[in-house]
Amino acid sequence: MDISNLSLVELKELQARIPAELKRREESEKANLLRELADMAKSRGFALEELVSGKAEKVKTRAGSKAAVKYRHPANPELQWTGRGRKPKWVEAWLAEGKALEQMAV
């Protein structure tokens, strides 16, 4: 569309109609895309709502999960360590006494 030949009044009218047309086309594009996605999900045996809502079986992630305890002090069971990260001071003291880490294995 060549707008260089439009008058100022015509340009302003066009400018006023553009936001409404943009909104209409966005809604149309979203609806078309939603239909396409629903068809794609259906062809693979899923409902789009099931995939989007997250109500389907969730994939378990490791983030936020606690590691199992691997070592526990024989004299004080409250002292425990997963074996991850830096060794606690009580583990270092145990090893400094010449004892083996395997003696505390759970």
Gaussian input, Z-matrix of N, CA and C with variables (Angstrom, degrees):
# hf/3-21g

backbone

0 1
 N
 C     1     B1
 C     2     B2     1     A1
 N     3     B3     2     A2     1     D1
 C     4     B4     3     A3     2     D2
 C     5     B5     4     A4     3     D3
 N     6     B6     5     A5     4     D4
 C     7     B7     6     A6     5     D5
 C     8     B8     7     A7     6     D6
 N     9     B9     8     A8     7     D7
 C    10    B10     9     A9     8     D8
 C    11    B11    10    A10     9     D9
 N    12    B12    11    A11    10    D10
 C    13    B13    12    A12    11    D11
 C    14    B14    13    A13    12    D12
 N    15    B15    14    A14    13    D13
 C    16    B16    15    A15    14    D14
 C    17    B17    16    A16    15    D15
 N    18    B18    17    A17    16    D16
 C    19    B19    18    A18    17    D17
 C    20    B20    19    A19    18    D18
 N    21    B21    20    A20    19    D19
 C    22    B22    21    A21    20    D20
 C    23    B23    22    A22    21    D21
 N    24    B24    23    A23    22    D22
 C    25    B25    24    A24    23    D23
 C    26    B26    25    A25    24    D24
 N    27    B27    26    A26    25    D25
 C    28    B28    27    A27    26    D26
 C    29    B29    28    A28    27    D27
 N    30    B30    29    A29    28    D28
 C    31    B31    30    A30    29    D29
 C    32    B32    31    A31    30    D30
 N    33    B33    32    A32    31    D31
 C    34    B34    33    A33    32    D32
 C    35    B35    34    A34    33    D33
 N    36    B36    35    A35    34    D34
 C    37    B37    36    A36    35    D35
 C    38    B38    37    A37    36    D36
 N    39    B39    38    A38    37    D37
 C    40    B40    39    A39    38    D38
 C    41    B41    40    A40    39    D39
 N    42    B42    41    A41    40    D40
 C    43    B43    42    A42    41    D41
 C    44    B44    43    A43    42    D42
 N    45    B45    44    A44    43    D43
 C    46    B46    45    A45    44    D44
 C    47    B47    46    A46    45    D45
 N    48    B48    47    A47    46    D46
 C    49    B49    48    A48    47    D47
 C    50    B50    49    A49    48    D48
 N    51    B51    50    A50    49    D49
 C    52    B52    51    A51    50    D50
 C    53    B53    52    A52    51    D51
 N    54    B54    53    A53    52    D52
 C    55    B55    54    A54    53    D53
 C    56    B56    55    A55    54    D54
 N    57    B57    56    A56    55    D55
 C    58    B58    57    A57    56    D56
 C    59    B59    58    A58    57    D57
 N    60    B60    59    A59    58    D58
 C    61    B61    60    A60    59    D59
 C    62    B62    61    A61    60    D60
 N    63    B63    62    A62    61    D61
 C    64    B64    63    A63    62    D62
 C    65    B65    64    A64    63    D63
 N    66    B66    65    A65    64    D64
 C    67    B67    66    A66    65    D65
 C    68    B68    67    A67    66    D66
 N    69    B69    68    A68    67    D67
 C    70    B70    69    A69    68    D68
 C    71    B71    70    A70    69    D69
 N    72    B72    71    A71    70    D70
 C    73    B73    72    A72    71    D71
 C    74    B74    73    A73    72    D72
 N    75    B75    74    A74    73    D73
 C    76    B76    75    A75    74    D74
 C    77    B77    76    A76    75    D75
 N    78    B78    77    A77    76    D76
 C    79    B79    78    A78    77    D77
 C    80    B80    79    A79    78    D78
 N    81    B81    80    A80    79    D79
 C    82    B82    81    A81    80    D80
 C    83    B83    82    A82    81    D81
 N    84    B84    83    A83    82    D82
 C    85    B85    84    A84    83    D83
 C    86    B86    85    A85    84    D84
 N    87    B87    86    A86    85    D85
 C    88    B88    87    A87    86    D86
 C    89    B89    88    A88    87    D87
 N    90    B90    89    A89    88    D88
 C    91    B91    90    A90    89    D89
 C    92    B92    91    A91    90    D90
 N    93    B93    92    A92    91    D91
 C    94    B94    93    A93    92    D92
 C    95    B95    94    A94    93    D93
 N    96    B96    95    A95    94    D94
 C    97    B97    96    A96    95    D95
 C    98    B98    97    A97    96    D96
 N    99    B99    98    A98    97    D97
 C   100   B100    99    A99    98    D98
 C   101   B101   100   A100    99    D99
 N   102   B102   101   A101   100   D100
 C   103   B103   102   A102   101   D101
 C   104   B104   103   A103   102   D102
 N   105   B105   104   A104   103   D103
 C   106   B106   105   A105   104   D104
 C   107   B107   106   A106   105   D105
 N   108   B108   107   A107   106   D106
 C   109   B109   108   A108   107   D107
 C   110   B110   109   A109   108   D108
 N   111   B111   110   A110   109   D109
 C   112   B112   111   A111   110   D110
 C   113   B113   112   A112   111   D111
 N   114   B114   113   A113   112   D112
 C   115   B115   114   A114   113   D113
 C   116   B116   115   A115   114   D114
 N   117   B117   116   A116   115   D115
 C   118   B118   117   A117   116   D116
 C   119   B119   118   A118   117   D117
 N   120   B120   119   A119   118   D118
 C   121   B121   120   A120   119   D119
 C   122   B122   121   A121   120   D120
 N   123   B123   122   A122   121   D121
 C   124   B124   123   A123   122   D122
 C   125   B125   124   A124   123   D123
 N   126   B126   125   A125   124   D124
 C   127   B127   126   A126   125   D125
 C   128   B128   127   A127   126   D126
 N   129   B129   128   A128   127   D127
 C   130   B130   129   A129   128   D128
 C   131   B131   130   A130   129   D129
 N   132   B132   131   A131   130   D130
 C   133   B133   132   A132   131   D131
 C   134   B134   133   A133   132   D132
 N   135   B135   134   A134   133   D133
 C   136   B136   135   A135   134   D134
 C   137   B137   136   A136   135   D135
 N   138   B138   137   A137   136   D136
 C   139   B139   138   A138   137   D137
 C   140   B140   139   A139   138   D138
 N   141   B141   140   A140   139   D139
 C   142   B142   141   A141   140   D140
 C   143   B143   142   A142   141   D141
 N   144   B144   143   A143   142   D142
 C   145   B145   144   A144   143   D143
 C   146   B146   145   A145   144   D144
 N   147   B147   146   A146   145   D145
 C   148   B148   147   A147   146   D146
 C   149   B149   148   A148   147   D147
 N   150   B150   149   A149   148   D148
 C   151   B151   150   A150   149   D149
 C   152   B152   151   A151   150   D150
 N   153   B153   152   A152   151   D151
 C   154   B154   153   A153   152   D152
 C   155   B155   154   A154   153   D153
 N   156   B156   155   A155   154   D154
 C   157   B157   156   A156   155   D155
 C   158   B158   157   A157   156   D156
 N   159   B159   158   A158   157   D157
 C   160   B160   159   A159   158   D158
 C   161   B161   160   A160   159   D159
 N   162   B162   161   A161   160   D160
 C   163   B163   162   A162   161   D161
 C   164   B164   163   A163   162   D162
 N   165   B165   164   A164   163   D163
 C   166   B166   165   A165   164   D164
 C   167   B167   166   A166   165   D165
 N   168   B168   167   A167   166   D166
 C   169   B169   168   A168   167   D167
 C   170   B170   169   A169   168   D168
 N   171   B171   170   A170   169   D169
 C   172   B172   171   A171   170   D170
 C   173   B173   172   A172   171   D171
 N   174   B174   173   A173   172   D172
 C   175   B175   174   A174   173   D173
 C   176   B176   175   A175   174   D174
 N   177   B177   176   A176   175   D175
 C   178   B178   177   A177   176   D176
 C   179   B179   178   A178   177   D177
 N   180   B180   179   A179   178   D178
 C   181   B181   180   A180   179   D179
 C   182   B182   181   A181   180   D180
 N   183   B183   182   A182   181   D181
 C   184   B184   183   A183   182   D182
 C   185   B185   184   A184   183   D183
 N   186   B186   185   A185   184   D184
 C   187   B187   186   A186   185   D185
 C   188   B188   187   A187   186   D186
 N   189   B189   188   A188   187   D187
 C   190   B190   189   A189   188   D188
 C   191   B191   190   A190   189   D189
 N   192   B192   191   A191   190   D190
 C   193   B193   192   A192   191   D191
 C   194   B194   193   A193   192   D192
 N   195   B195   194   A194   193   D193
 C   196   B196   195   A195   194   D194
 C   197   B197   196   A196   195   D195
 N   198   B198   197   A197   196   D196
 C   199   B199   198   A198   197   D197
 C   200   B200   199   A199   198   D198
 N   201   B201   200   A200   199   D199
 C   202   B202   201   A201   200   D200
 C   203   B203   202   A202   201   D201
 N   204   B204   203   A203   202   D202
 C   205   B205   204   A204   203   D203
 C   206   B206   205   A205   204   D204
 N   207   B207   206   A206   205   D205
 C   208   B208   207   A207   206   D206
 C   209   B209   208   A208   207   D207
 N   210   B210   209   A209   208   D208
 C   211   B211   210   A210   209   D209
 C   212   B212   211   A211   210   D210
 N   213   B213   212   A212   211   D211
 C   214   B214   213   A213   212   D212
 C   215   B215   214   A214   213   D213
 N   216   B216   215   A215   214   D214
 C   217   B217   216   A216   215   D215
 C   218   B218   217   A217   216   D216
 N   219   B219   218   A218   217   D217
 C   220   B220   219   A219   218   D218
 C   221   B221   220   A220   219   D219
 N   222   B222   221   A221   220   D220
 C   223   B223   222   A222   221   D221
 C   224   B224   223   A223   222   D222
 N   225   B225   224   A224   223   D223
 C   226   B226   225   A225   224   D224
 C   227   B227   226   A226   225   D225
 N   228   B228   227   A227   226   D226
 C   229   B229   228   A228   227   D227
 C   230   B230   229   A229   228   D228
 N   231   B231   230   A230   229   D229
 C   232   B232   231   A231   230   D230
 C   233   B233   232   A232   231   D231
 N   234   B234   233   A233   232   D232
 C   235   B235   234   A234   233   D233
 C   236   B236   235   A235   234   D234
 N   237   B237   236   A236   235   D235
 C   238   B238   237   A237   236   D236
 C   239   B239   238   A238   237   D237
 N   240   B240   239   A239   238   D238
 C   241   B241   240   A240   239   D239
 C   242   B242   241   A241   240   D240
 N   243   B243   242   A242   241   D241
 C   244   B244   243   A243   242   D242
 C   245   B245   244   A244   243   D243
 N   246   B246   245   A245   244   D244
 C   247   B247   246   A246   245   D245
 C   248   B248   247   A247   246   D246
 N   249   B249   248   A248   247   D247
 C   250   B250   249   A249   248   D248
 C   251   B251   250   A250   249   D249
 N   252   B252   251   A251   250   D250
 C   253   B253   252   A252   251   D251
 C   254   B254   253   A253   252   D252
 N   255   B255   254   A254   253   D253
 C   256   B256   255   A255   254   D254
 C   257   B257   256   A256   255   D255
 N   258   B258   257   A257   256   D256
 C   259   B259   258   A258   257   D257
 C   260   B260   259   A259   258   D258
 N   261   B261   260   A260   259   D259
 C   262   B262   261   A261   260   D260
 C   263   B263   262   A262   261   D261
 N   264   B264   263   A263   262   D262
 C   265   B265   264   A264   263   D263
 C   266   B266   265   A265   264   D264
 N   267   B267   266   A266   265   D265
 C   268   B268   267   A267   266   D266
 C   269   B269   268   A268   267   D267
 N   270   B270   269   A269   268   D268
 C   271   B271   270   A270   269   D269
 C   272   B272   271   A271   270   D270
 N   273   B273   272   A272   271   D271
 C   274   B274   273   A273   272   D272
 C   275   B275   274   A274   273   D273
 N   276   B276   275   A275   274   D274
 C   277   B277   276   A276   275   D275
 C   278   B278   277   A277   276   D276
 N   279   B279   278   A278   277   D277
 C   280   B280   279   A279   278   D278
 C   281   B281   280   A280   279   D279
 N   282   B282   281   A281   280   D280
 C   283   B283   282   A282   281   D281
 C   284   B284   283   A283   282   D282
 N   285   B285   284   A284   283   D283
 C   286   B286   285   A285   284   D284
 C   287   B287   286   A286   285   D285
 N   288   B288   287   A287   286   D286
 C   289   B289   288   A288   287   D287
 C   290   B290   289   A289   288   D288
 N   291   B291   290   A290   289   D289
 C   292   B292   291   A291   290   D290
 C   293   B293   292   A292   291   D291
 N   294   B294   293   A293   292   D292
 C   295   B295   294   A294   293   D293
 C   296   B296   295   A295   294   D294
 N   297   B297   296   A296   295   D295
 C   298   B298   297   A297   296   D296
 C   299   B299   298   A298   297   D297
 N   300   B300   299   A299   298   D298
 C   301   B301   300   A300   299   D299
 C   302   B302   301   A301   300   D300
 N   303   B303   302   A302   301   D301
 C   304   B304   303   A303   302   D302
 C   305   B305   304   A304   303   D303
 N   306   B306   305   A305   304   D304
 C   307   B307   306   A306   305   D305
 C   308   B308   307   A307   306   D306
 N   309   B309   308   A308   307   D307
 C   310   B310   309   A309   308   D308
 C   311   B311   310   A310   309   D309
 N   312   B312   311   A311   310   D310
 C   313   B313   312   A312   311   D311
 C   314   B314   313   A313   312   D312
 N   315   B315   314   A314   313   D313
 C   316   B316   315   A315   314   D314
 C   317   B317   316   A316   315   D315

   B1=1.4522
   B2=1.5249
   B3=1.2856
   B4=1.4592
   B5=1.5250
   B6=1.3213
   B7=1.4689
   B8=1.5238
   B9=1.3121
   B10=1.4672
   B11=1.5235
   B12=1.3276
   B13=1.4684
   B14=1.5260
   B15=1.3392
   B16=1.4649
   B17=1.5246
   B18=1.3206
   B19=1.4673
   B20=1.5246
   B21=1.3124
   B22=1.4513
   B23=1.5318
   B24=1.3195
   B25=1.4670
   B26=1.5252
   B27=1.3177
   B28=1.4545
   B29=1.5383
   B30=1.3341
   B31=1.4626
   B32=1.5225
   B33=1.3276
   B34=1.4652
   B35=1.5244
   B36=1.3330
   B37=1.4623
   B38=1.5293
   B39=1.3323
   B40=1.4534
   B41=1.5270
   B42=1.3055
   B43=1.4687
   B44=1.5283
   B45=1.3155
   B46=1.4599
   B47=1.5307
   B48=1.3388
   B49=1.4624
   B50=1.5299
   B51=1.3163
   B52=1.4682
   B53=1.5309
   B54=1.3439
   B55=1.4800
   B56=1.5309
   B57=1.3276
   B58=1.4665
   B59=1.5247
   B60=1.3230
   B61=1.4652
   B62=1.5227
   B63=1.3260
   B64=1.4674
   B65=1.5219
   B66=1.3205
   B67=1.4656
   B68=1.5289
   B69=1.3327
   B70=1.4602
   B71=1.5221
   B72=1.3269
   B73=1.4655
   B74=1.5267
   B75=1.3272
   B76=1.4690
   B77=1.5205
   B78=1.3321
   B79=1.4645
   B80=1.5191
   B81=1.3185
   B82=1.4536
   B83=1.5287
   B84=1.3176
   B85=1.4670
   B86=1.5201
   B87=1.3460
   B88=1.4659
   B89=1.5254
   B90=1.3293
   B91=1.4640
   B92=1.5275
   B93=1.3401
   B94=1.4695
   B95=1.5217
   B96=1.3154
   B97=1.4627
   B98=1.5266
   B99=1.3124
   B100=1.4552
   B101=1.5290
   B102=1.3237
   B103=1.4770
   B104=1.5310
   B105=1.3277
   B106=1.4668
   B107=1.5290
   B108=1.3381
   B109=1.4596
   B110=1.5259
   B111=1.3309
   B112=1.4674
   B113=1.5276
   B114=1.3343
   B115=1.4638
   B116=1.5326
   B117=1.3202
   B118=1.4618
   B119=1.5314
   B120=1.3219
   B121=1.4623
   B122=1.5274
   B123=1.3334
   B124=1.4672
   B125=1.5264
   B126=1.3305
   B127=1.4679
   B128=1.5222
   B129=1.3430
   B130=1.4616
   B131=1.5320
   B132=1.3324
   B133=1.4612
   B134=1.5197
   B135=1.3226
   B136=1.4650
   B137=1.5195
   B138=1.3245
   B139=1.4596
   B140=1.5239
   B141=1.3191
   B142=1.4630
   B143=1.5264
   B144=1.3173
   B145=1.4585
   B146=1.5196
   B147=1.3206
   B148=1.4558
   B149=1.5270
   B150=1.3164
   B151=1.4572
   B152=1.5263
   B153=1.3105
   B154=1.4618
   B155=1.5191
   B156=1.3198
   B157=1.4627
   B158=1.5137
   B159=1.3187
   B160=1.4533
   B161=1.5135
   B162=1.3352
   B163=1.4594
   B164=1.5142
   B165=1.3047
   B166=1.4595
   B167=1.5174
   B168=1.3004
   B169=1.4610
   B170=1.5221
   B171=1.3089
   B172=1.4489
   B173=1.5217
   B174=1.3066
   B175=1.4584
   B176=1.5151
   B177=1.3229
   B178=1.4561
   B179=1.5200
   B180=1.3082
   B181=1.4581
   B182=1.5082
   B183=1.2895
   B184=1.4547
   B185=1.5148
   B186=1.3293
   B187=1.4565
   B188=1.5222
   B189=1.2856
   B190=1.4546
   B191=1.5162
   B192=1.3197
   B193=1.4557
   B194=1.5232
   B195=1.3040
   B196=1.4614
   B197=1.5225
   B198=1.3182
   B199=1.4633
   B200=1.5218
   B201=1.3074
   B202=1.4677
   B203=1.5246
   B204=1.3172
   B205=1.4660
   B206=1.5196
   B207=1.3358
   B208=1.4646
   B209=1.5222
   B210=1.3330
   B211=1.4652
   B212=1.5279
   B213=1.3469
   B214=1.4641
   B215=1.5241
   B216=1.3172
   B217=1.4684
   B218=1.5247
   B219=1.3361
   B220=1.4682
   B221=1.5267
   B222=1.3172
   B223=1.4608
   B224=1.5268
   B225=1.3133
   B226=1.4646
   B227=1.5304
   B228=1.3361
   B229=1.4627
   B230=1.5267
   B231=1.3382
   B232=1.4654
   B233=1.5223
   B234=1.3308
   B235=1.4605
   B236=1.5236
   B237=1.3181
   B238=1.4501
   B239=1.5267
   B240=1.3243
   B241=1.4622
   B242=1.5178
   B243=1.3209
   B244=1.4638
   B245=1.5209
   B246=1.3086
   B247=1.4576
   B248=1.5134
   B249=1.3199
   B250=1.4651
   B251=1.5209
   B252=1.2971
   B253=1.4623
   B254=1.5184
   B255=1.3056
   B256=1.4656
   B257=1.5280
   B258=1.3232
   B259=1.4643
   B260=1.5302
   B261=1.3195
   B262=1.4595
   B263=1.5333
   B264=1.3094
   B265=1.4718
   B266=1.5230
   B267=1.3211
   B268=1.4582
   B269=1.5304
   B270=1.3653
   B271=1.4661
   B272=1.5197
   B273=1.3268
   B274=1.4613
   B275=1.5345
   B276=1.3380
   B277=1.4646
   B278=1.5336
   B279=1.3277
   B280=1.4685
   B281=1.5240
   B282=1.3214
   B283=1.4652
   B284=1.5271
   B285=1.3454
   B286=1.4634
   B287=1.5278
   B288=1.3247
   B289=1.4711
   B290=1.5262
   B291=1.3332
   B292=1.4535
   B293=1.5164
   B294=1.3192
   B295=1.4708
   B296=1.5212
   B297=1.3250
   B298=1.4615
   B299=1.5200
   B300=1.3180
   B301=1.4513
   B302=1.5289
   B303=1.3244
   B304=1.4691
   B305=1.5348
   B306=1.3314
   B307=1.4628
   B308=1.5303
   B309=1.3209
   B310=1.4703
   B311=1.5161
   B312=1.3152
   B313=1.4628
   B314=1.5303
   B315=1.3100
   B316=1.4617
   B317=1.4926
   A1=108.32
   A2=116.17
   A3=121.70
   A4=108.03
   A5=116.25
   A6=120.07
   A7=112.41
   A8=116.91
   A9=119.42
   A10=112.43
   A11=118.25
   A12=121.20
   A13=112.99
   A14=117.59
   A15=120.12
   A16=110.80
   A17=114.64
   A18=119.57
   A19=109.09
   A20=116.75
   A21=122.17
   A22=110.40
   A23=117.27
   A24=121.41
   A25=109.98
   A26=117.47
   A27=121.29
   A28=111.04
   A29=116.21
   A30=120.06
   A31=111.52
   A32=117.28
   A33=121.07
   A34=110.96
   A35=117.44
   A36=120.78
   A37=110.79
   A38=114.37
   A39=119.46
   A40=111.00
   A41=116.02
   A42=121.37
   A43=110.82
   A44=117.08
   A45=121.13
   A46=111.29
   A47=117.86
   A48=121.53
   A49=112.84
   A50=117.57
   A51=121.18
   A52=113.27
   A53=121.20
   A54=118.78
   A55=113.37
   A56=116.98
   A57=120.23
   A58=110.36
   A59=116.50
   A60=120.33
   A61=111.41
   A62=116.94
   A63=120.99
   A64=110.66
   A65=116.41
   A66=120.88
   A67=110.34
   A68=117.06
   A69=121.52
   A70=110.52
   A71=116.64
   A72=120.18
   A73=111.85
   A74=117.20
   A75=119.71
   A76=110.68
   A77=115.97
   A78=119.85
   A79=111.07
   A80=116.48
   A81=120.94
   A82=110.59
   A83=117.18
   A84=121.52
   A85=110.96
   A86=117.13
   A87=120.64
   A88=110.69
   A89=116.92
   A90=120.70
   A91=110.41
   A92=116.86
   A93=120.33
   A94=111.05
   A95=116.33
   A96=120.51
   A97=110.91
   A98=116.81
   A99=120.87
   A100=110.85
   A101=116.47
   A102=120.19
   A103=110.25
   A104=116.80
   A105=120.36
   A106=111.13
   A107=116.49
   A108=120.42
   A109=111.30
   A110=116.19
   A111=120.21
   A112=110.03
   A113=116.87
   A114=120.54
   A115=111.03
   A116=116.08
   A117=120.54
   A118=110.22
   A119=117.02
   A120=121.15
   A121=110.16
   A122=116.39
   A123=121.07
   A124=110.83
   A125=116.75
   A126=119.86
   A127=111.88
   A128=116.45
   A129=120.40
   A130=111.96
   A131=115.96
   A132=119.94
   A133=115.08
   A134=117.55
   A135=121.04
   A136=110.20
   A137=114.47
   A138=120.29
   A139=106.94
   A140=116.59
   A141=120.22
   A142=110.74
   A143=117.43
   A144=121.62
   A145=111.13
   A146=115.55
   A147=120.81
   A148=110.39
   A149=116.83
   A150=121.02
   A151=111.93
   A152=116.71
   A153=121.28
   A154=112.29
   A155=117.11
   A156=120.16
   A157=112.70
   A158=116.75
   A159=120.26
   A160=112.53
   A161=117.19
   A162=119.80
   A163=111.56
   A164=116.08
   A165=119.13
   A166=107.47
   A167=116.03
   A168=119.40
   A169=109.16
   A170=115.31
   A171=120.50
   A172=110.55
   A173=114.49
   A174=120.02
   A175=107.32
   A176=115.81
   A177=119.52
   A178=109.31
   A179=114.64
   A180=120.13
   A181=109.32
   A182=115.86
   A183=120.34
   A184=111.00
   A185=117.08
   A186=119.56
   A187=109.81
   A188=116.20
   A189=121.29
   A190=113.69
   A191=118.29
   A192=118.77
   A193=109.46
   A194=114.51
   A195=120.29
   A196=109.30
   A197=114.92
   A198=120.12
   A199=108.86
   A200=115.06
   A201=120.45
   A202=109.88
   A203=115.56
   A204=121.57
   A205=108.31
   A206=115.90
   A207=120.45
   A208=111.97
   A209=116.38
   A210=120.10
   A211=110.01
   A212=115.16
   A213=121.04
   A214=107.66
   A215=115.63
   A216=120.90
   A217=108.55
   A218=118.42
   A219=120.66
   A220=113.54
   A221=118.13
   A222=120.76
   A223=112.08
   A224=117.56
   A225=121.50
   A226=108.43
   A227=118.60
   A228=122.06
   A229=114.35
   A230=117.52
   A231=119.67
   A232=111.32
   A233=116.80
   A234=121.29
   A235=107.73
   A236=116.04
   A237=120.45
   A238=110.23
   A239=115.59
   A240=121.10
   A241=108.56
   A242=116.29
   A243=121.64
   A244=112.70
   A245=116.94
   A246=119.81
   A247=111.91
   A248=116.20
   A249=121.43
   A250=109.38
   A251=114.02
   A252=118.76
   A253=112.16
   A254=114.01
   A255=120.69
   A256=110.78
   A257=115.88
   A258=120.28
   A259=109.51
   A260=117.05
   A261=119.73
   A262=109.78
   A263=115.97
   A264=120.72
   A265=111.96
   A266=117.33
   A267=118.98
   A268=111.38
   A269=117.15
   A270=120.45
   A271=109.43
   A272=117.09
   A273=120.72
   A274=110.79
   A275=117.05
   A276=120.79
   A277=110.31
   A278=116.15
   A279=121.59
   A280=110.42
   A281=116.12
   A282=120.77
   A283=111.51
   A284=116.45
   A285=120.58
   A286=111.42
   A287=116.50
   A288=121.04
   A289=111.52
   A290=117.01
   A291=121.50
   A292=113.37
   A293=117.74
   A294=121.34
   A295=108.81
   A296=115.45
   A297=121.12
   A298=111.11
   A299=115.41
   A300=122.29
   A301=110.62
   A302=116.50
   A303=121.20
   A304=112.48
   A305=117.33
   A306=120.55
   A307=111.76
   A308=116.02
   A309=120.61
   A310=112.78
   A311=118.16
   A312=121.48
   A313=110.32
   A314=114.78
   A315=121.38
   A316=110.28
   D1=124.27
   D2=178.98
   D3=-91.47
   D4=110.16
   D5=-177.90
   D6=-95.04
   D7=-2.29
   D8=-177.90
   D9=-67.03
   D10=-21.41
   D11=-179.54
   D12=-94.01
   D13=-2.62
   D14=-179.73
   D15=-77.64
   D16=148.23
   D17=177.37
   D18=-77.26
   D19=168.73
   D20=179.16
   D21=-60.21
   D22=-41.78
   D23=179.57
   D24=-63.53
   D25=-43.22
   D26=179.95
   D27=-65.20
   D28=-39.46
   D29=177.71
   D30=-63.47
   D31=-41.81
   D32=179.59
   D33=-66.56
   D34=-37.91
   D35=176.49
   D36=-64.36
   D37=-42.16
   D38=177.87
   D39=-62.81
   D40=-42.48
   D41=179.39
   D42=-62.04
   D43=-37.60
   D44=-179.77
   D45=-69.46
   D46=-31.48
   D47=-178.24
   D48=-82.82
   D49=-19.82
   D50=-174.90
   D51=-62.25
   D52=-47.57
   D53=-178.92
   D54=-57.92
   D55=-41.23
   D56=-179.74
   D57=-65.87
   D58=-40.85
   D59=178.92
   D60=-66.37
   D61=-39.75
   D62=176.93
   D63=-60.53
   D64=-45.15
   D65=-179.37
   D66=-63.33
   D67=-43.29
   D68=-179.56
   D69=-62.39
   D70=-43.17
   D71=-178.47
   D72=-70.60
   D73=-37.04
   D74=176.41
   D75=-60.95
   D76=-44.90
   D77=179.65
   D78=-63.79
   D79=-38.66
   D80=178.54
   D81=-65.95
   D82=-44.42
   D83=178.44
   D84=-62.38
   D85=-43.16
   D86=179.06
   D87=-61.68
   D88=-43.28
   D89=-179.68
   D90=-63.65
   D91=-42.99
   D92=178.41
   D93=-62.86
   D94=-44.35
   D95=179.87
   D96=-64.13
   D97=-40.56
   D98=178.66
   D99=-61.74
   D100=-41.48
   D101=177.07
   D102=-63.55
   D103=-43.87
   D104=179.30
   D105=-61.33
   D106=-44.54
   D107=-179.99
   D108=-64.96
   D109=-39.91
   D110=178.76
   D111=-63.35
   D112=-41.64
   D113=178.03
   D114=-64.43
   D115=-40.97
   D116=179.96
   D117=-64.28
   D118=-44.67
   D119=179.12
   D120=-63.55
   D121=-42.71
   D122=-179.21
   D123=-62.96
   D124=-38.77
   D125=-179.49
   D126=-66.19
   D127=-19.40
   D128=178.66
   D129=-103.55
   D130=6.52
   D131=174.08
   D132=90.54
   D133=18.62
   D134=179.91
   D135=-123.96
   D136=158.86
   D137=169.81
   D138=-97.11
   D139=138.11
   D140=-178.24
   D141=-57.82
   D142=-39.20
   D143=179.89
   D144=-60.49
   D145=-37.22
   D146=179.70
   D147=-64.84
   D148=-40.08
   D149=-179.03
   D150=-73.24
   D151=-39.55
   D152=-175.85
   D153=-77.67
   D154=-38.50
   D155=-175.56
   D156=-73.16
   D157=-22.65
   D158=-177.95
   D159=79.94
   D160=9.93
   D161=-179.46
   D162=-79.59
   D163=-9.58
   D164=174.34
   D165=-71.39
   D166=172.30
   D167=-179.37
   D168=-57.62
   D169=122.86
   D170=-177.96
   D171=-79.80
   D172=145.47
   D173=176.34
   D174=-77.95
   D175=128.42
   D176=-179.09
   D177=-75.57
   D178=135.65
   D179=177.53
   D180=-114.06
   D181=158.21
   D182=-179.65
   D183=-84.82
   D184=-19.28
   D185=-177.81
   D186=-61.80
   D187=128.87
   D188=177.98
   D189=85.64
   D190=-7.06
   D191=178.86
   D192=-86.64
   D193=149.05
   D194=-178.40
   D195=-91.64
   D196=141.35
   D197=176.68
   D198=-79.61
   D199=149.40
   D200=179.37
   D201=-71.05
   D202=146.71
   D203=178.12
   D204=-71.20
   D205=130.88
   D206=179.11
   D207=-108.63
   D208=-24.97
   D209=-176.65
   D210=-133.69
   D211=137.95
   D212=178.89
   D213=-138.44
   D214=136.22
   D215=-179.67
   D216=-67.67
   D217=129.20
   D218=-177.36
   D219=-64.03
   D220=-34.64
   D221=-177.52
   D222=-85.49
   D223=-26.52
   D224=-177.91
   D225=-134.64
   D226=93.82
   D227=-175.93
   D228=-63.80
   D229=-14.43
   D230=177.40
   D231=-71.38
   D232=-22.21
   D233=177.90
   D234=-84.67
   D235=110.53
   D236=-179.13
   D237=-139.48
   D238=156.22
   D239=-176.42
   D240=-146.16
   D241=141.15
   D242=-179.41
   D243=-82.01
   D244=-13.15
   D245=-176.85
   D246=89.83
   D247=1.45
   D248=179.25
   D249=-104.30
   D250=150.98
   D251=176.19
   D252=74.00
   D253=-163.70
   D254=-177.90
   D255=-70.02
   D256=143.83
   D257=179.76
   D258=-68.32
   D259=134.05
   D260=175.38
   D261=-65.23
   D262=159.85
   D263=-178.21
   D264=-61.53
   D265=-36.07
   D266=-179.56
   D267=-67.33
   D268=-30.42
   D269=175.94
   D270=-71.23
   D271=-43.17
   D272=178.59
   D273=-62.00
   D274=-39.82
   D275=178.09
   D276=-64.63
   D277=-41.15
   D278=178.00
   D279=-59.25
   D280=-46.64
   D281=-179.34
   D282=-68.74
   D283=-34.15
   D284=178.96
   D285=-65.42
   D286=-27.45
   D287=177.23
   D288=-76.48
   D289=-1.35
   D290=178.29
   D291=87.78
   D292=9.95
   D293=-179.95
   D294=-88.00
   D295=155.42
   D296=-177.85
   D297=-89.58
   D298=146.07
   D299=178.31
   D300=-62.84
   D301=-32.77
   D302=-179.26
   D303=-62.47
   D304=-21.68
   D305=178.99
   D306=-67.73
   D307=-21.89
   D308=179.96
   D309=-100.78
   D310=1.62
   D311=-177.12
   D312=-61.42
   D313=138.86
   D314=179.50
   D315=-85.47

